[in-house]
Amino acid sequence: MNTVKRIRDAAEAIQTADALLVTAGAGMGVDSGLPDFRGKQGFWRAYPAIANLGLSFEEIADPEWFTKDPHLAWAFYGHRLDLYRETTPHQGFIQLLQIGKSKPHGYFVFTSNVDGQFQKAGFLPERIVECHGSIHHFQCTGSCTDAIWDAGGEAVRIEQSTFRARDPLPKCRKCAALARPNILMFGDWSWLACRTEGQHQRFARWLAEITKRSAKLAVVELGAGSAIPTVRRTSERALEKVAGTLIRINPREHDVPHGQVGLPLGAAEGIGRICDCVKDLAGGTNPPG
């Protein structure tokens, strides 16, 4: 099946759906200019100072650094926090939001990204699951409390020449111990999951409600790889409960179960071409070749 036919199939699935589920992995942010951490080389291009230490993403994204070398840990996460705050979500976010808002049963977002780009684009926070947490929320490293707080007023200053965070580092608001991002890291036994658990509960209730109402679901999956398949599994499992179509947009891993739609495109291009086709279908014309 050629790409034009797949785009038309995706557009028809979205046009006839009663609800929209957006599932997104790291590839969703690449078109907004966010770095691609795919493989050591991709990560090291984004963080040459960490490349000089010979550390992979999996090695630096480990909570032990907040004990072993908190100034390095906060240089890494503080830089990412600033980057995500400064980034403008690409047009595909806006187009998906418009689609979701037009559906009688609305939308939900499930993302493994910690960057907060969906909220920044205008998606309702209560309609988002951040399965790995959020860099825009902090928690105590000393586990003095289960509190998770918004990091909007927090700032991390970084000495770029040495790639070290400057004092003062973020502190717990209760006990003044070192704070850390409320992100699920590798080998992380101290991550506070209560915020994300609440998101999962709201998502489960929404799925149950649209199932009860026999709604037709369109699942648009963007930039989610198979190395850590949480997002891909969520896409497929949603359709085990609710009738509908999976539209998997991924330039490298666009394979789909039988009867679903896989598009070998980047996120922004894929969404844009589908939306153009939806407009053409609504106007009764043929989609562009």
Backbone hydrogen bonds in HBPLUS format (Angstrom, degrees):
<---DONOR---> <-ACCEPTOR-->    atom                        ^
c    i                          cat <-CA-CA->   ^        H-A-AA   ^      H-
h    n   atom  resd res      DA  || num        DHA   H-A  angle D-A-AA Bond
n    s   type  num  typ     dist DA aas  dist angle  dist       angle   num
A0006-ARG N   A0002-ASN O   3.10 MM   4  6.43 157.5  2.16 149.7 156.6     1
A0007-ILE N   A0003-THR O   2.85 MM   4  6.09 155.5  1.90 152.4 158.9     2
A0008-ARG N   A0004-VAL O   3.04 MM   4  6.32 155.9  2.10 145.5 151.7     3
A0009-ASP N   A0005-LYS O   2.96 MM   4  6.24 158.2  2.01 149.3 155.3     4
A0010-ALA N   A0006-ARG O   2.88 MM   4  6.13 155.9  1.93 149.1 155.8     5
A0011-ALA N   A0007-ILE O   2.85 MM   4  6.08 159.4  1.89 150.1 155.9     6
A0012-GLU N   A0008-ARG O   2.91 MM   4  6.14 159.7  1.95 152.1 157.1     7
A0013-ALA N   A0009-ASP O   3.01 MM   4  6.22 154.1  2.08 144.3 151.3     8
A0014-ILE N   A0010-ALA O   2.98 MM   4  6.24 156.0  2.04 150.9 157.1     9
A0015-GLN N   A0011-ALA O   2.84 MM   4  5.97 158.9  1.88 148.6 155.3    10
A0016-THR N   A0012-GLU O   3.05 MM   4  6.15 150.3  2.15 144.9 150.8    11
A0017-ALA N   A0014-ILE O   3.34 MM   3  5.21 152.3  2.42  97.7 105.6    12
A0018-ASP N   A0216-LYS O   2.68 MM 198  5.13 158.0  1.73 139.9 147.7    13
A0105-HIS N   A0018-ASP O   2.96 MM  87  5.84 159.4  2.00 173.3 167.2    14
A0019-ALA N   A0216-LYS O   3.20 MM 197  6.47 137.0  2.40 158.1 158.2    15
A0218-ALA N   A0019-ALA O   3.02 MM 199  6.36 160.1  2.06 153.6 159.0    16
A0020-LEU N   A0106-GLY O   3.03 MM  86  6.43 158.7  2.07 150.3 157.1    17
A0108-PHE N   A0020-LEU O   3.00 MM  88  6.59 136.5  2.20 151.8 163.6    18
A0021-LEU N   A0218-ALA O   2.87 MM 197  6.20 167.2  1.89 158.8 161.2    19
A0220-VAL N   A0021-LEU O   2.83 MM 199  6.26 154.0  1.90 159.6 168.3    20
A0022-VAL N   A0108-PHE O   2.90 MM  86  6.29 166.3  1.92 161.8 164.7    21
A0110-PHE N   A0022-VAL O   2.79 MM  88  6.24 157.4  1.84 160.4 167.3    22
A0023-THR N   A0220-VAL O   2.94 MM 197  6.19 162.2  1.98 138.8 144.1    23
A0222-LEU N   A0023-THR O   2.82 MM 199  6.32 151.4  1.90 154.0 163.5    24
A0024-ALA N   A0110-PHE O   2.93 MM  86  6.45 150.9  2.01 149.3 157.6    25
A0112-SER N   A0024-ALA O   3.12 MM  88  6.60 156.5  2.18 167.4 174.2    26
A0025-GLY N   A0222-LEU O   2.90 MM 197  6.25 165.7  1.92 166.4 167.8    27
A0028-MET N   A0025-GLY O   3.09 MM   3  5.94 165.4  2.11 125.1 129.3    28
A0029-GLY N   A0026-ALA O   3.20 MM   3  6.00 145.9  2.32 121.3 126.8    29
A0027-GLY N   A0223-GLY O   3.00 MM 196  3.74 155.6  2.06 134.4 126.8    30
A0032-SER N   A0029-GLY O   2.95 MM   3  5.22 152.7  2.02 108.8 117.8    31
A0034-LEU N   A0029-GLY O   3.22 MM   5  5.50 157.7  2.27 145.4 138.9    32
A0033-GLY N   A0030-VAL O   2.93 MM   3  5.21 158.0  1.98 110.2 115.8    33
A0043-PHE N   A0039-GLY O   3.22 MM   4  6.47 163.3  2.25 152.6 157.1    34
A0044-TRP N   A0040-LYS O   2.78 MM   4  5.93 164.6  1.80 156.2 161.1    35
A0045-ARG N   A0041-GLN O   2.93 MM   4  6.06 144.6  2.05 143.6 152.0    36
A0046-ALA N   A0043-PHE O   3.06 MM   3  5.26 123.9  2.39  99.5 113.4    37
A0047-TYR N   A0043-PHE O   2.95 MM   4  6.24 144.8  2.07 146.0 157.1    38
A0050-ILE N   A0047-TYR O   3.04 MM   3  5.48 131.1  2.28 109.3 121.2    39
A0051-ALA N   A0047-TYR O   3.03 MM   4  6.41 146.3  2.15 145.2 155.7    40
A0052-ASN N   A0048-PRO O   2.95 MM   4  6.23 146.2  2.06 146.3 153.7    41
A0053-LEU N   A0050-ILE O   3.05 MM   3  5.07 136.3  2.25  95.5 107.9    42
A0055-LEU N   A0050-ILE O   3.30 MM   5  5.88 164.2  2.33 157.1 153.4    43
A0054-GLY N   A0051-ALA O   2.86 MM   3  4.89 149.1  1.95 101.3 111.6    44
A0059-GLU N   A0056-SER O   3.11 MM   3  5.10 125.2  2.43  93.3 107.5    45
A0060-ILE N   A0056-SER O   2.99 MM   4  6.32 159.2  2.04 156.6 161.0    46
A0061-ALA N   A0057-PHE O   2.85 MM   4  5.82 153.6  1.92 151.9 159.4    47
A0186-PHE N   A0061-ALA O   2.99 MM 125  6.17 164.4  2.01 170.7 165.9    48
A0065-TRP N   A0062-ASP O   3.18 MM   3  6.22 169.5  2.19 132.5 133.6    49
A0066-PHE N   A0063-PRO O   3.10 MM   3  5.72 150.8  2.19 115.5 122.6    50
A0067-THR N   A0064-GLU O   3.05 MM   3  5.42 150.6  2.14 107.0 116.0    51
A0068-LYS N   A0064-GLU O   2.82 MM   4  6.04 169.9  1.83 155.8 159.3    52
A0069-ASP N   A0065-TRP O   2.79 MM   4  5.05 152.9  1.87 125.4 134.8    53
A0072-LEU N   A0069-ASP O   3.10 MM   3  5.55 131.8  2.34 111.7 123.2    54
A0073-ALA N   A0069-ASP O   3.07 MM   4  6.36 165.3  2.09 154.7 159.4    55
A0074-TRP N   A0070-PRO O   2.89 MM   4  5.97 162.1  1.92 144.9 149.3    56
A0075-ALA N   A0071-HIS O   3.11 MM   4  6.08 130.4  2.37 123.7 136.0    57
A0165-ALA N   A0071-HIS O   2.95 MM  94  4.78 165.4  1.97 127.3 132.0    58
A0075-ALA N   A0072-LEU O   3.12 MM   3  4.97 126.7  2.42  91.8 106.4    59
A0076-PHE N   A0072-LEU O   3.09 MM   4  6.40 159.9  2.13 154.9 157.9    60
A0077-TYR N   A0073-ALA O   3.03 MM   4  6.34 175.1  2.03 155.1 155.8    61
A0078-GLY N   A0074-TRP O   2.71 MM   4  5.19 142.2  1.84 124.2 136.6    62
A0079-HIS N   A0075-ALA O   3.02 MM   4  5.86 152.5  2.09 133.7 140.6    63
A0080-ARG N   A0076-PHE O   3.22 MM   4  6.45 159.8  2.27 141.9 147.3    64
A0081-LEU N   A0077-TYR O   2.88 MM   4  6.03 153.4  1.95 142.5 150.3    65
A0082-ASP N   A0078-GLY O   3.04 MM   4  6.27 162.2  2.07 147.4 150.9    66
A0083-LEU N   A0079-HIS O   2.92 MM   4  6.14 160.3  1.96 149.1 155.3    67
A0084-TYR N   A0080-ARG O   2.90 MM   4  6.07 166.6  1.92 156.3 158.3    68
A0085-ARG N   A0081-LEU O   3.02 MM   4  6.18 149.7  2.12 143.8 152.4    69
A0086-GLU N   A0082-ASP O   3.03 MM   4  6.21 145.0  2.16 146.7 155.4    70
A0087-THR N   A0083-LEU O   3.08 MM   4  6.18 127.9  2.36 142.4 155.8    71
A0093-PHE N   A0090-HIS O   3.09 MM   3  5.99 146.3  2.21 125.3 131.0    72
A0094-ILE N   A0091-GLN O   3.02 MM   3  5.24 112.7  2.49 102.3 117.5    73
A0095-GLN N   A0091-GLN O   2.99 MM   4  6.33 158.9  2.04 156.7 163.3    74
A0096-LEU N   A0092-GLY O   3.00 MM   4  6.16 159.2  2.05 147.9 152.8    75
A0097-LEU N   A0093-PHE O   2.98 MM   4  6.24 155.7  2.04 149.1 156.2    76
A0098-GLN N   A0094-ILE O   3.02 MM   4  6.27 157.2  2.07 148.4 154.0    77
A0099-ILE N   A0095-GLN O   3.09 MM   4  6.37 154.3  2.16 144.4 151.1    78
A0100-GLY N   A0096-LEU O   2.86 MM   4  6.10 170.2  1.87 155.6 158.1    79
A0101-LYS N   A0097-LEU O   2.92 MM   4  6.07 159.8  1.96 152.5 157.3    80
A0102-SER N   A0098-GLN O   3.23 MM   4  6.29 129.2  2.50 133.5 145.1    81
A0102-SER N   A0099-ILE O   3.02 MM   3  5.22 137.6  2.21 101.8 114.3    82
A0103-LYS N   A0100-GLY O   3.31 MM   3  5.53 158.7  2.35 105.3 111.3    83
A0106-GLY N   A0103-LYS O   3.01 MM   3  4.87 163.9  2.04 105.8 109.6    84
A0109-VAL N   A0127-ARG O   2.86 MM  18  6.19 148.6  1.96 149.8 160.3    85
A0129-VAL N   A0109-VAL O   2.76 MM  20  6.07 147.4  1.86 145.4 156.5    86
A0111-THR N   A0129-VAL O   2.89 MM  18  6.17 169.7  1.90 168.2 170.4    87
A0131-CYS N   A0111-THR O   3.03 MM  20  6.31 139.9  2.19 153.9 163.2    88
A0135-ILE N   A0114-VAL O   3.05 MM  21  5.55 177.4  2.05 141.9 142.4    89
A0120-LYS N   A0116-GLY O   3.12 MM   4  6.34 158.8  2.17 146.9 153.3    90
A0121-ALA N   A0117-GLN O   2.95 MM   4  6.13 138.9  2.13 140.2 150.1    91
A0121-ALA N   A0118-PHE O   3.17 MM   3  5.08 125.8  2.48  92.3 106.0    92
A0123-PHE N   A0118-PHE O   3.07 MM   5  5.55 155.1  2.13 155.9 148.3    93
A0122-GLY N   A0119-GLN O   3.00 MM   3  5.22 155.1  2.07 105.7 113.7    94
A0127-ARG N   A0124-LEU O   2.87 MM   3  5.31 160.5  1.90 119.5 124.5    95
A0128-ILE N   A0125-PRO O   3.32 MM   3  5.47 146.5  2.44 117.7 114.4    96
A0133-GLY N   A0130-GLU O   2.92 MM   3  5.17 166.0  1.94 117.8 119.9    97
A0184-LEU N   A0132-HIS O   2.87 MM  52  4.99 164.4  1.89 132.0 136.3    98
A0134-SER N   A0182-ASN O   3.03 MM  48  5.80 140.9  2.19 141.8 140.9    99
A0137-HIS N   A0134-SER O   3.32 MM   3  5.67 155.0  2.39 111.9 112.4   100
A0151-ALA N   A0136-HIS O   2.81 MM  15  5.16 170.2  1.82 142.0 138.5   101
A0182-ASN N   A0137-HIS O   2.68 MM  45  5.44 164.1  1.70 148.7 143.6   102
A0138-PHE N   A0149-TRP O   2.85 MM  11  5.44 156.2  1.91 155.2 160.2   103
A0149-TRP N   A0138-PHE O   3.04 MM  11  5.44 152.6  2.12 145.6 152.1   104
A0139-GLN N   A0180-ARG O   2.87 MM  41  5.58 153.1  1.95 160.3 167.9   105
A0180-ARG N   A0139-GLN O   2.91 MM  41  5.58 154.2  1.97 159.3 166.1   106
A0141-THR N   A0178-LEU O   2.97 MM  37  5.79 162.7  2.00 162.9 161.2   107
A0154-GLU N   A0151-ALA O   2.93 MM   3  5.11 162.4  1.96 114.8 120.4   108
A0166-ARG N   A0157-ARG O   2.75 MM   9  5.48 168.8  1.76 149.8 152.8   109
A0159-GLU N   A0164-ARG O   2.75 MM   5  5.30 172.6  1.76 165.1 162.4   110
A0162-THR N   A0159-GLU O   3.30 MM   3  5.82 136.8  2.50 109.2 118.9   111
A0163-PHE N   A0159-GLU O   2.72 MM   4  5.44 124.6  2.03 146.7 164.2   112
A0164-ARG N   A0159-GLU O   3.27 MM   5  5.30 149.5  2.37 131.7 139.1   113
A0179-ALA N   A0170-PRO O   2.90 MM   9  5.34 163.1  1.93 134.2 130.0   114
A0172-CYS N   A0177-ALA O   2.60 MM   5  5.23 158.6  1.65 158.9 165.5   115
A0176-ALA N   A0172-CYS O   3.10 MM   4  4.54 138.9  2.28 117.1 125.1   116
A0197-GLU N   A0193-ALA O   2.78 MM   4  5.92 154.4  1.84 160.1 169.0   117
A0198-GLY N   A0194-CYS O   3.12 MM   4  6.27 152.3  2.20 141.8 147.2   118
A0199-GLN N   A0195-ARG O   3.29 MM   4  6.68 147.0  2.41 139.1 147.8   119
A0199-GLN N   A0196-THR O   3.07 MM   3  4.98 117.3  2.48  92.2 107.6   120
A0200-HIS N   A0196-THR O   2.94 MM   4  6.30 156.9  2.00 151.9 157.9   121
A0201-GLN N   A0197-GLU O   3.01 MM   4  6.27 153.0  2.08 147.5 154.5   122
A0202-ARG N   A0198-GLY O   3.14 MM   4  6.43 156.5  2.20 145.7 150.9   123
A0203-PHE N   A0199-GLN O   2.99 MM   4  6.25 156.8  2.04 150.8 157.6   124
A0204-ALA N   A0200-HIS O   2.90 MM   4  6.14 158.5  1.94 151.0 156.4   125
A0205-ARG N   A0201-GLN O   3.05 MM   4  6.28 156.3  2.11 146.7 152.7   126
A0206-TRP N   A0202-ARG O   3.03 MM   4  6.28 153.2  2.11 144.6 151.7   127
A0207-LEU N   A0203-PHE O   2.97 MM   4  6.27 163.4  2.00 155.0 158.8   128
A0208-ALA N   A0204-ALA O   2.94 MM   4  6.13 158.1  1.99 146.6 153.0   129
A0209-GLU N   A0205-ARG O   2.93 MM   4  6.11 150.4  2.02 143.4 151.4   130
A0210-ILE N   A0206-TRP O   2.98 MM   4  6.29 166.0  2.00 157.7 159.9   131
A0211-THR N   A0207-LEU O   2.95 MM   4  6.03 145.5  2.07 143.0 153.0   132
A0212-LYS N   A0208-ALA O   2.96 MM   4  6.10 157.8  2.01 143.4 149.3   133
A0213-ARG N   A0209-GLU O   3.08 MM   4  6.33 143.1  2.23 142.0 151.8   134
A0215-ALA N   A0210-ILE O   2.95 MM   5  5.26 169.6  1.96 164.0 162.9   135
A0214-SER N   A0211-THR O   3.03 MM   3  5.06 162.8  2.06 107.7 111.8   136
A0217-LEU N   A0243-ALA O   2.81 MM  26  6.09 170.3  1.82 151.4 154.5   137
A0245-THR N   A0217-LEU O   2.98 MM  28  6.54 143.4  2.12 156.4 166.3   138
A0219-VAL N   A0245-THR O   2.86 MM  26  6.11 174.5  1.86 167.1 167.0   139
A0247-ILE N   A0219-VAL O   2.71 MM  28  5.93 161.1  1.74 174.7 178.2   140
A0221-GLU N   A0247-ILE O   2.84 MM  26  6.03 163.1  1.87 152.5 158.4   141
A0249-ILE N   A0221-GLU O   2.79 MM  28  5.92 175.1  1.79 159.2 160.1   142
A0223-GLY N   A0249-ILE O   3.00 MM  26  6.38 160.0  2.04 169.3 173.5   143
A0233-ARG N   A0229-PRO O   2.90 MM   4  6.01 164.8  1.93 162.5 166.6   144
A0234-THR N   A0230-THR O   3.02 MM   4  6.20 152.6  2.10 143.7 151.5   145
A0235-SER N   A0231-VAL O   3.00 MM   4  6.31 156.3  2.06 152.7 158.5   146
A0236-GLU N   A0232-ARG O   3.14 MM   4  6.43 164.9  2.17 150.1 153.0   147
A0237-ARG N   A0233-ARG O   2.81 MM   4  5.93 162.3  1.84 154.3 159.8   148
A0238-ALA N   A0234-THR O   3.04 MM   4  6.04 149.3  2.14 144.4 151.0   149
A0240-GLU N   A0237-ARG O   3.03 MM   3  4.98 151.7  2.11  98.1 107.1   150
A0241-LYS N   A0238-ALA O   3.17 MM   3  5.47 149.4  2.27 102.2 111.0   151
A0242-VAL N   A0238-ALA O   2.98 MM   4  6.19 153.6  2.05 146.2 154.6   152
A0261-VAL N   A0246-LEU O   2.92 MM  15  6.08 171.3  1.93 174.3 172.2   153
A0248-ARG N   A0261-VAL O   2.78 MM  13  6.20 161.8  1.81 166.8 167.5   154
A0263-LEU N   A0248-ARG O   2.80 MM  15  6.08 168.8  1.81 158.8 159.4   155
A0250-ASN N   A0263-LEU O   3.01 MM  13  6.28 164.9  2.03 170.4 175.0   156
A0260-GLN N   A0257-PRO O   3.14 MM   3  5.84 155.4  2.20 144.6 144.4   157
A0265-LEU N   A0263-LEU O   2.90 MM   2  5.55 138.6  2.08 101.5  90.6   158
A0270-GLY N   A0266-GLY O   2.87 MM   4  5.82 161.5  1.90 152.4 158.7   159
A0271-ILE N   A0267-ALA O   2.96 MM   4  6.11 172.4  1.97 158.8 160.5   160
A0272-GLY N   A0268-ALA O   2.97 MM   4  6.00 162.7  2.00 145.4 151.1   161
A0273-ARG N   A0269-GLU O   2.91 MM   4  6.06 163.9  1.94 154.5 158.0   162
A0274-ILE N   A0270-GLY O   3.07 MM   4  6.21 157.1  2.13 146.8 153.2   163
A0275-CYS N   A0271-ILE O   2.90 MM   4  6.10 164.1  1.93 155.4 159.8   164
A0276-ASP N   A0272-GLY O   2.96 MM   4  6.18 154.0  2.03 146.0 153.2   165
A0277-CYS N   A0273-ARG O   3.08 MM   4  6.24 152.4  2.16 139.4 146.6   166
A0278-VAL N   A0274-ILE O   2.85 MM   4  6.19 150.8  1.94 150.0 158.8   167
A0279-LYS N   A0275-CYS O   3.05 MM   4  6.33 158.0  2.10 147.0 151.8   168
A0280-ASP N   A0276-ASP O   3.02 MM   4  6.34 152.5  2.10 142.5 150.4   169
A0281-LEU N   A0277-CYS O   2.83 MM   4  6.11 158.7  1.87 154.5 159.8   170
A0282-ALA N   A0278-VAL O   2.91 MM   4  6.14 157.2  1.96 148.4 154.9   171
A0283-GLY N   A0279-LYS O   2.97 MM   4  6.18 137.7  2.15 139.3 150.9   172
A0283-GLY N   A0280-ASP O   3.12 MM   3  5.02 124.0  2.45  90.1 104.8   173
A0284-GLY N   A0280-ASP O   2.92 MM   4  6.10 108.3  2.44 135.3 153.1   174
A0285-THR N   A0280-ASP O   2.90 MM   5  5.18 156.6  1.95 152.1 149.6   175
A0284-GLY N   A0281-LEU O   3.09 MM   3  4.97 151.8  2.18  96.4 105.1   176
